[in-house]
Amino acid sequence: MKVACVGGGPASLYFSILMKRVDPSHDITVYERNPATSTYGWGVTFGAELLSYLHVAEPESARAISESSVSWDNWVTRIHDRATVTEQAEEGFGISRHRLLAILADRARALGVRVEFQREIAGEDELADADLVVAGDGVNSVLRERHADHFGAEVRVERNTYIWLGTTKVFDSFIFAFVQTEHGWIWCYGYRFSEDQSTCVIECAPATWKGLEFDQANEAESLILLEKLFADILDGHPLIGRPQADGSAHWLNFRTLTNRRWYRGNLVLLGDAAHTTHFSIGAGTTLALEDAAYLVAALHGDTRLRPGLAGYEQQRRSTIRQFHKAARYSAQWYENLPRYIDLPPMELVALQSRRESSLLPHVPPRLYYQMGRTVESLCEFKHRLGSKLARTRHAYGDGLSGGVGS
Ligand SMILES: Cc1cc2nc3c(=O)[nH]c(=O)nc-3n(C[C@H](O)[C@H](O)[C@H](O)COP(=O)(O)OP(=O)(O)OC[C@H]3O[C@@H](n4cnc5c(N)ncnc54)[C@H](O)[C@@H]3O)c2cc1C
C-alpha cells in the first residue's frame, strides 16, 4: 500500500512505524512542514499504562521513550501563601516533545519510512498516487478543513487563556501553584520533562488576563510578570517562551475539537486532526498514539480500505467520547475555580482530583466532599467486614456464603 502521512507529529510518525512493522512492503512517506529541529510545546505527560501499551506495540521505540522519560510519584498543590499540600500519587511520566518526535522519526526512518521535513501539503490532490492519505496535521488540519461539511468538525473555544512555557527549574513533583492577584487567580501546572527542564502551563480567566494587562504586553514583559507571580516555585529560574510573529506572547484559548466523520474516501483523520481534549487531563499525545495503533489494526483486520476505516472511526469515536466528557468537566472545574478555591486546602485538593465528575458542578462543593468521605468510609468498612468474614470462614470452615465481601 502506498501511504502519505501529512504532519510529522506523534500520530503520523507512530502510525508509519506500526504500519511498516506489520508489513514492510508498505511504501510510506511522512510530510512535515517544519524543519526537523523545530516543534511547538515543551514536555508532555503520560501514565504507566501508555508505556506498557507501547512496549507491546513496538518495543524498540518504547525502550527509547522509556529511557528518555522522567517520572514523579507525588503531587504538590500550593495555594498562594496559605497552604502547600503534598500527596502520594500514581507514577506519572514526562518527556520532551522534541525528544519524543526525534525518537519516532529515527525509528520510522530505520524501518524504511521516508520522512520529509519542510514539506507543507495544501491538499490531498498533491498526493493523488497514494492509496491512503493520513491527515495527522493537527487541530488546524487543512486536509480536514477542505472537506469541512463532510467531516462536520465542531470547535469549542474554551473560556480560559493559557500559555505553554518551559523553565530551567527542575520540579521533583507534579506541581499546581495557584496565585491570587488583585484581578483574580492565575495558576501553573508544572512538571519536569528532562534532567534539566520543566514545563509550565499557566492559565487564568479572561478577566484576570486583561486585568494583568497581558493583552498589551509583549513576550518579554509577559515572562517578567509571570516570573514574579510564580517566584515561589521557580526559585530564581527563568521562564522560556516562544514569541509570536509580532513579538507578543503565545497566549491561547484551548480549542476542543470533535468530528462527525473521521474518513472520506481514502483520507482519514488521526490524532488532533480528529479530536482534541483539554490539556488539563494530559491525554492528547496518548490518544494520538492509540489512534495510530487502532488504525493500523483496523487496516490489517480487513484488507478492504473502506471497512477498515469505518471500523477505526467507530471504535475510536466511542472511546474518545468518554475522554471528551472528562476533559469538559476538568476544564470547567478550572473555569469555576472561585467556587472551590476558598475551601479548606485538603478539600480543595480532593475536589481537584475529582474534577472530571459530572455530579460535582451540581452539588455544593462541601457536600460533595462529605459524600466522597462517606463513600470512602463505607468502602473501608465493607473491606474490613470482608476481611473479618474471610478470617471467620477460615477459622470455622466455609459454612458462610454470599453477602458482604464475598
Ligand atoms: C498546553 C498543552 C499541553 C499539553 N500537554 C499534554 C500532555 O501533558 N500530555 C499529552 O498526552 N498531551 C498533551 N497535549 C496534547 C498534545 O500536544 C497533542 O494532543 C498531540 O501533540 C497530538 O499529536 P498529533 O500528531 O495529532 O498532532 P501535532 O502534534 O499537532 O502534530 C501535527 C504536525 O503536523 C504538521 N503540519 C500541520 N499542517 C501541515 C501541513 N499542511 N503539511 C505538513 N505538515 C503539517 C505540524 O507542523 C505538526 O508537526 C497538550 C496540549 C497543549 C496545548
PDBQT file of the ligand as one rigid body, heavy atoms in Angstrom, charges set to zero:
ROOT
HETATM    1  C1  LIG A 501      -0.788  23.317  26.634  1.00  0.00    +0.000 C 
HETATM    2  C2  LIG A 501      -0.858  21.892  26.167  1.00  0.00    +0.000 A 
HETATM    3  C3  LIG A 501      -0.357  20.895  26.981  1.00  0.00    +0.000 A 
HETATM    4  C4  LIG A 501      -0.435  19.570  26.579  1.00  0.00    +0.000 A 
HETATM    5  N1  LIG A 501       0.035  18.627  27.411  1.00  0.00    +0.000 NA
HETATM    6  C5  LIG A 501      -0.122  17.342  27.082  1.00  0.00    +0.000 A 
HETATM    7  C6  LIG A 501       0.311  16.333  27.977  1.00  0.00    +0.000 A 
HETATM    8  O1  LIG A 501       0.830  16.618  29.056  1.00  0.00    +0.000 OA
HETATM    9  N2  LIG A 501       0.111  15.039  27.624  1.00  0.00    +0.000 N 
HETATM   10  C7  LIG A 501      -0.461  14.694  26.446  1.00  0.00    +0.000 A 
HETATM   11  O2  LIG A 501      -0.633  13.493  26.179  1.00  0.00    +0.000 OA
HETATM   12  N3  LIG A 501      -0.859  15.630  25.561  1.00  0.00    +0.000 NA
HETATM   13  C8  LIG A 501      -0.708  16.934  25.856  1.00  0.00    +0.000 A 
HETATM   14  N4  LIG A 501      -1.123  17.891  24.970  1.00  0.00    +0.000 N 
HETATM   15  C9  LIG A 501      -1.738  17.485  23.683  1.00  0.00    +0.000 C 
HETATM   16  C10 LIG A 501      -0.727  17.063  22.625  1.00  0.00    +0.000 C 
HETATM   17  O3  LIG A 501       0.237  18.060  22.436  1.00  0.00    +0.000 OA
HETATM   18  C11 LIG A 501      -1.424  16.761  21.297  1.00  0.00    +0.000 C 
HETATM   19  O4  LIG A 501      -2.616  16.057  21.533  1.00  0.00    +0.000 OA
HETATM   20  C12 LIG A 501      -0.542  15.911  20.366  1.00  0.00    +0.000 C 
HETATM   21  O5  LIG A 501       0.582  16.649  20.001  1.00  0.00    +0.000 OA
HETATM   22  C13 LIG A 501      -1.306  15.480  19.123  1.00  0.00    +0.000 C 
HETATM   23  O6  LIG A 501      -0.439  14.868  18.206  1.00  0.00    +0.000 OA
HETATM   24  P1  LIG A 501      -0.735  14.935  16.633  1.00  0.00    +0.000 P 
HETATM   25  O7  LIG A 501       0.372  14.175  15.975  1.00  0.00    +0.000 OA
HETATM   26  O8  LIG A 501      -2.114  14.532  16.353  1.00  0.00    +0.000 OA
HETATM   27  O9  LIG A 501      -0.668  16.473  16.233  1.00  0.00    +0.000 OA
HETATM   28  P2  LIG A 501       0.505  17.530  16.376  1.00  0.00    +0.000 P 
HETATM   29  O10 LIG A 501       1.421  17.156  17.476  1.00  0.00    +0.000 OA
HETATM   30  O11 LIG A 501      -0.140  18.859  16.412  1.00  0.00    +0.000 OA
HETATM   31  O12 LIG A 501       1.326  17.388  15.023  1.00  0.00    +0.000 OA
HETATM   32  C14 LIG A 501       0.828  17.849  13.797  1.00  0.00    +0.000 C 
HETATM   33  C15 LIG A 501       2.009  18.117  12.883  1.00  0.00    +0.000 C 
HETATM   34  O13 LIG A 501       1.534  18.408  11.583  1.00  0.00    +0.000 OA
HETATM   35  C16 LIG A 501       2.320  19.437  10.992  1.00  0.00    +0.000 C 
HETATM   36  N5  LIG A 501       1.502  20.032   9.933  1.00  0.00    +0.000 N 
HETATM   37  C17 LIG A 501       0.362  20.751  10.088  1.00  0.00    +0.000 A 
HETATM   38  N6  LIG A 501      -0.145  21.085   8.889  1.00  0.00    +0.000 NA
HETATM   39  C18 LIG A 501       0.685  20.559   7.961  1.00  0.00    +0.000 A 
HETATM   40  C19 LIG A 501       0.690  20.545   6.535  1.00  0.00    +0.000 A 
HETATM   41  N7  LIG A 501      -0.297  21.137   5.840  1.00  0.00    +0.000 N 
HETATM   42  N8  LIG A 501       1.686  19.917   5.896  1.00  0.00    +0.000 NA
HETATM   43  C20 LIG A 501       2.676  19.290   6.584  1.00  0.00    +0.000 A 
HETATM   44  N9  LIG A 501       2.732  19.265   7.945  1.00  0.00    +0.000 NA
HETATM   45  C21 LIG A 501       1.741  19.880   8.606  1.00  0.00    +0.000 A 
HETATM   46  C22 LIG A 501       2.616  20.356  12.179  1.00  0.00    +0.000 C 
HETATM   47  O14 LIG A 501       3.747  21.159  11.939  1.00  0.00    +0.000 OA
HETATM   48  C23 LIG A 501       2.838  19.342  13.304  1.00  0.00    +0.000 C 
HETATM   49  O15 LIG A 501       4.194  18.964  13.422  1.00  0.00    +0.000 OA
HETATM   50  C24 LIG A 501      -1.035  19.229  25.329  1.00  0.00    +0.000 A 
HETATM   51  C25 LIG A 501      -1.518  20.237  24.507  1.00  0.00    +0.000 A 
HETATM   52  C26 LIG A 501      -1.448  21.542  24.926  1.00  0.00    +0.000 A 
HETATM   53  C27 LIG A 501      -1.995  22.620  24.026  1.00  0.00    +0.000 C 
ENDROOT
TORSDOF 0
